[in-house]
Amino acid sequence: MCRSIQPLFNINPPVTEDEVRAAALQFVRKVSGTRKPSKANEAAFLAAVDEISTATRTLLTSLESSAPPKDREEEAAKARARSAKRFGTP
C-alpha cells in the first residue's frame, strides 16, 4: 500500500473532500505508474481520479463502526513515533 494514503474512515474530525481526492490521486498515480500524465492521457487520468473519489466517498458513507472515532492528532503522533523508531530521530 502507498504509505502516503492514510485511513479515512472513523476519524475525528471527519474526512474532507480534499483528503478523499488526494487519496484517489495517490491511488491513480500508483496504479498508472506516473506522477503527472502526458497531455494525451490527462483526461483519462483525471476521470479515473474523479471516479475513485466518488467510490471512496460512497464507501466511507456506507461503512459503520461501533468503535469510537480515532483522534487525528493522536494517530499522527503514533506515526511519528513509529517513523522515529524505524529511521532514527533526525
Z-matrix of the N, CA and C atoms (Angstrom, degrees):
N
C 1 1.449
C 2 1.526 1 108.42
N 3 1.273 2 115.54 1 145.93
C 4 1.456 3 121.96 2 178.42
C 5 1.530 4 108.98 3 -65.88
N 6 1.309 5 118.02 4 126.56
C 7 1.460 6 120.38 5 -175.35
C 8 1.517 7 113.32 6 -66.76
N 9 1.316 8 117.37 7 -23.90
C 10 1.462 9 119.00 8 -177.89
C 11 1.528 10 112.91 9 -83.05
N 12 1.322 11 118.32 10 -7.89
C 13 1.455 12 120.82 11 176.07
C 14 1.522 13 107.56 12 -86.71
N 15 1.312 14 116.44 13 119.46
C 16 1.455 15 122.72 14 -176.45
C 17 1.527 16 110.17 15 -101.25
N 18 1.345 17 116.57 16 151.62
C 19 1.466 18 118.76 17 174.19
C 20 1.530 19 109.70 18 -59.67
N 21 1.314 20 116.02 19 136.62
C 22 1.457 21 121.30 20 -176.58
C 23 1.519 22 113.24 21 -113.65
N 24 1.313 23 117.57 22 -5.75
C 25 1.464 24 120.73 23 -176.37
C 26 1.523 25 111.11 24 -96.68
N 27 1.306 26 115.56 25 140.53
C 28 1.460 27 124.37 26 172.98
C 29 1.533 28 112.40 27 59.77
N 30 1.330 29 115.56 28 49.06
C 31 1.458 30 120.91 29 175.51
C 32 1.523 31 109.39 30 -122.07
N 33 1.309 32 114.37 31 156.37
C 34 1.453 33 119.85 32 -178.50
C 35 1.518 34 108.97 33 -127.67
N 36 1.307 35 121.66 34 124.66
C 37 1.460 36 128.11 35 2.33
C 38 1.526 37 111.26 36 -71.53
N 39 1.324 38 116.51 37 156.95
C 40 1.467 39 121.04 38 -176.67
C 41 1.526 40 113.05 39 -57.59
N 42 1.311 41 113.77 40 156.87
C 43 1.462 42 121.74 41 -178.67
C 44 1.535 43 110.82 42 -63.38
N 45 1.326 44 115.77 43 147.79
C 46 1.467 45 121.12 44 178.24
C 47 1.526 46 110.26 45 -102.17
N 48 1.319 47 115.92 46 165.17
C 49 1.468 48 120.54 47 176.76
C 50 1.528 49 110.79 48 -61.24
N 51 1.326 50 117.05 49 -36.86
C 52 1.466 51 120.60 50 178.78
C 53 1.521 52 111.25 51 -62.44
N 54 1.326 53 117.54 52 -38.86
C 55 1.462 54 120.83 53 179.15
C 56 1.526 55 111.20 54 -68.61
N 57 1.325 56 116.35 55 -38.99
C 58 1.471 57 120.10 56 177.41
C 59 1.519 58 109.55 57 -63.56
N 60 1.325 59 117.30 58 -45.32
C 61 1.469 60 121.16 59 -179.77
C 62 1.530 61 111.01 60 -65.29
N 63 1.319 62 117.90 61 -39.57
C 64 1.467 63 120.86 62 178.69
C 65 1.529 64 110.71 63 -63.23
N 66 1.322 65 117.22 64 -40.24
C 67 1.458 66 120.44 65 177.81
C 68 1.531 67 110.60 66 -65.66
N 69 1.322 68 116.34 67 -41.53
C 70 1.467 69 120.54 68 178.27
C 71 1.527 70 110.59 69 -63.51
N 72 1.313 71 116.35 70 -41.71
C 73 1.464 72 120.75 71 178.66
C 74 1.528 73 110.52 72 -61.88
N 75 1.328 74 117.28 73 -44.67
C 76 1.465 75 120.52 74 178.48
C 77 1.519 76 110.73 75 -60.97
N 78 1.330 77 116.68 76 -41.08
C 79 1.459 78 120.77 77 179.36
C 80 1.529 79 110.84 78 -62.30
N 81 1.325 80 116.49 79 -47.68
C 82 1.472 81 120.29 80 -179.06
C 83 1.534 82 110.36 81 -64.35
N 84 1.321 83 117.62 82 -39.39
C 85 1.463 84 120.62 83 176.81
C 86 1.524 85 110.74 84 -60.37
N 87 1.319 86 116.19 85 -44.04
C 88 1.460 87 121.04 86 -178.56
C 89 1.521 88 110.68 87 -64.98
N 90 1.324 89 116.19 88 -48.30
C 91 1.463 90 120.53 89 -177.34
C 92 1.528 91 111.62 90 -66.43
N 93 1.337 92 117.19 91 -40.99
C 94 1.467 93 120.33 92 -176.96
C 95 1.528 94 112.09 93 -79.80
N 96 1.333 95 116.04 94 -20.15
C 97 1.456 96 118.82 95 -179.46
C 98 1.517 97 113.70 96 78.60
N 99 1.321 98 116.58 97 15.55
C 100 1.459 99 119.78 98 -179.54
C 101 1.522 100 110.44 99 -136.59
N 102 1.306 101 115.08 100 142.99
C 103 1.464 102 119.94 101 178.61
C 104 1.521 103 110.65 102 -82.44
N 105 1.322 104 116.15 103 -38.61
C 106 1.465 105 121.53 104 179.62
C 107 1.526 106 107.08 105 -135.29
N 108 1.326 107 117.56 106 121.02
C 109 1.461 108 119.69 107 -177.21
C 110 1.527 109 111.84 108 -73.62
N 111 1.326 110 114.88 109 159.47
C 112 1.460 111 120.05 110 174.05
C 113 1.526 112 108.02 111 -69.82
N 114 1.330 113 116.46 112 166.12
C 115 1.474 114 120.39 113 178.52
C 116 1.523 115 111.01 114 -58.05
N 117 1.344 116 116.71 115 -35.89
C 118 1.462 117 120.80 116 -178.67
C 119 1.534 118 111.69 117 -66.75
N 120 1.330 119 117.20 118 -29.43
C 121 1.464 120 121.19 119 -176.94
C 122 1.524 121 113.64 120 -104.41
N 123 1.314 122 117.48 121 -1.35
C 124 1.458 123 120.98 122 -174.29
C 125 1.532 124 112.86 123 -60.45
N 126 1.310 125 118.27 124 -43.08
C 127 1.468 126 121.27 125 -178.53
C 128 1.528 127 111.14 126 -63.63
N 129 1.320 128 116.75 127 -43.79
C 130 1.463 129 120.47 128 179.23
C 131 1.528 130 110.62 129 -66.05
N 132 1.321 131 116.70 130 -39.60
C 133 1.463 132 122.92 131 179.38
C 134 1.527 133 110.07 132 -61.46
N 135 1.329 134 116.74 133 -50.43
C 136 1.467 135 121.12 134 -178.78
C 137 1.527 136 112.22 135 -67.56
N 138 1.330 137 116.76 136 -34.85
C 139 1.464 138 120.21 137 176.68
C 140 1.530 139 110.17 138 -64.32
N 141 1.324 140 116.29 139 -39.98
C 142 1.465 141 120.14 140 178.07
C 143 1.529 142 110.67 141 -64.41
N 144 1.324 143 117.26 142 -41.75
C 145 1.470 144 120.83 143 177.64
C 146 1.527 145 109.88 144 -60.49
N 147 1.318 146 117.49 145 -44.43
C 148 1.471 147 121.26 146 179.35
C 149 1.532 148 111.66 147 -62.10
N 150 1.329 149 116.89 148 -44.69
C 151 1.465 150 120.83 149 -179.08
C 152 1.522 151 111.44 150 -65.45
N 153 1.316 152 116.91 151 -41.49
C 154 1.461 153 120.18 152 179.65
C 155 1.523 154 110.80 153 -69.40
N 156 1.324 155 117.24 154 -36.44
C 157 1.468 156 120.53 155 175.34
C 158 1.524 157 110.59 156 -59.96
N 159 1.315 158 116.17 157 -44.56
C 160 1.468 159 121.27 158 179.61
C 161 1.527 160 110.52 159 -63.89
N 162 1.327 161 116.87 160 -45.50
C 163 1.463 162 120.94 161 179.74
C 164 1.528 163 110.80 162 -63.74
N 165 1.320 164 116.54 163 -38.96
C 166 1.458 165 120.70 164 179.15
C 167 1.522 166 110.91 165 -65.21
N 168 1.322 167 116.61 166 -46.03
C 169 1.463 168 120.57 167 178.83
C 170 1.530 169 110.01 168 -61.01
N 171 1.328 170 118.22 169 -42.22
C 172 1.460 171 122.26 170 177.67
C 173 1.526 172 110.47 171 -60.57
N 174 1.313 173 116.36 172 -45.18
C 175 1.462 174 120.84 173 178.60
C 176 1.523 175 110.98 174 -60.73
N 177 1.319 176 116.99 175 -49.33
C 178 1.457 177 120.85 176 -176.53
C 179 1.528 178 112.53 177 -62.54
N 180 1.321 179 117.23 178 -36.21
C 181 1.468 180 119.58 179 179.54
C 182 1.527 181 112.02 180 -78.00
N 183 1.334 182 117.38 181 -18.80
C 184 1.465 183 121.25 182 -179.62
C 185 1.527 184 113.05 183 -88.42
N 186 1.314 185 117.59 184 -24.42
C 187 1.460 186 120.77 185 -176.77
C 188 1.522 187 111.14 186 -72.71
N 189 1.328 188 115.41 187 148.74
C 190 1.447 189 122.22 188 176.91
C 191 1.515 190 108.45 189 -127.29
N 192 1.314 191 116.22 190 149.35
C 193 1.449 192 121.03 191 178.83
C 194 1.520 193 110.11 192 -145.08
N 195 1.327 194 115.80 193 140.29
C 196 1.460 195 119.75 194 175.04
C 197 1.533 196 110.14 195 -94.07
N 198 1.328 197 116.79 196 -8.39
C 199 1.465 198 121.09 197 178.57
C 200 1.525 199 110.04 198 -77.86
N 201 1.315 200 116.83 199 149.59
C 202 1.469 201 118.67 200 176.64
C 203 1.523 202 109.81 201 -68.92
N 204 1.328 203 118.16 202 149.60
C 205 1.473 204 120.53 203 179.84
C 206 1.529 205 111.02 204 -60.80
N 207 1.321 206 115.02 205 144.59
C 208 1.461 207 120.77 206 176.48
C 209 1.521 208 108.93 207 -79.99
N 210 1.313 209 115.32 208 146.34
C 211 1.455 210 121.38 209 178.58
C 212 1.526 211 109.26 210 -86.83
N 213 1.331 212 116.81 211 128.16
C 214 1.472 213 121.07 212 -177.60
C 215 1.524 214 112.56 213 -59.10
N 216 1.321 215 116.47 214 -44.88
C 217 1.469 216 120.23 215 -177.44
C 218 1.522 217 111.02 216 -63.98
N 219 1.322 218 115.75 217 -41.20
C 220 1.456 219 120.55 218 179.38
C 221 1.529 220 110.60 219 -64.80
N 222 1.328 221 116.72 220 -43.47
C 223 1.464 222 121.27 221 178.90
C 224 1.528 223 111.16 222 -65.32
N 225 1.328 224 117.39 223 -38.45
C 226 1.466 225 120.96 224 177.81
C 227 1.523 226 110.71 225 -65.32
N 228 1.319 227 117.17 226 -38.95
C 229 1.465 228 120.76 227 177.97
C 230 1.525 229 110.70 228 -64.37
N 231 1.327 230 117.02 229 -41.01
C 232 1.465 231 121.02 230 177.23
C 233 1.531 232 110.47 231 -62.24
N 234 1.338 233 116.35 232 -42.12
C 235 1.467 234 120.61 233 179.70
C 236 1.531 235 110.74 234 -64.14
N 237 1.332 236 116.89 235 -41.16
C 238 1.468 237 119.89 236 177.48
C 239 1.525 238 111.13 237 -63.16
N 240 1.331 239 116.47 238 -39.73
C 241 1.461 240 120.30 239 178.88
C 242 1.525 241 110.90 240 -65.25
N 243 1.335 242 117.36 241 -41.63
C 244 1.474 243 120.31 242 176.99
C 245 1.512 244 110.86 243 -63.22
N 246 1.314 245 116.72 244 -41.10
C 247 1.464 246 121.52 245 179.47
C 248 1.513 247 111.31 246 -64.47
N 249 1.338 248 116.29 247 -43.83
C 250 1.462 249 119.84 248 179.32
C 251 1.520 250 111.10 249 -63.54
N 252 1.322 251 116.87 250 -38.14
C 253 1.463 252 120.78 251 178.52
C 254 1.528 253 110.37 252 -67.47
N 255 1.320 254 116.23 253 -40.17
C 256 1.463 255 120.50 254 -176.86
C 257 1.522 256 112.46 255 -75.01
N 258 1.322 257 117.07 256 -44.22
C 259 1.462 258 121.10 257 -173.09
C 260 1.519 259 113.99 258 -107.27
N 261 1.311 260 117.46 259 -7.14
C 262 1.455 261 120.40 260 -176.13
C 263 1.514 262 110.49 261 84.80
N 264 1.306 263 115.82 262 156.75
C 265 1.463 264 120.81 263 -179.18
C 266 1.519 265 109.41 264 -83.44
N 267 1.351 266 117.63 265 131.58
C 268 1.470 267 119.28 266 -178.54
C 269 1.521 268 112.73 267 -68.45
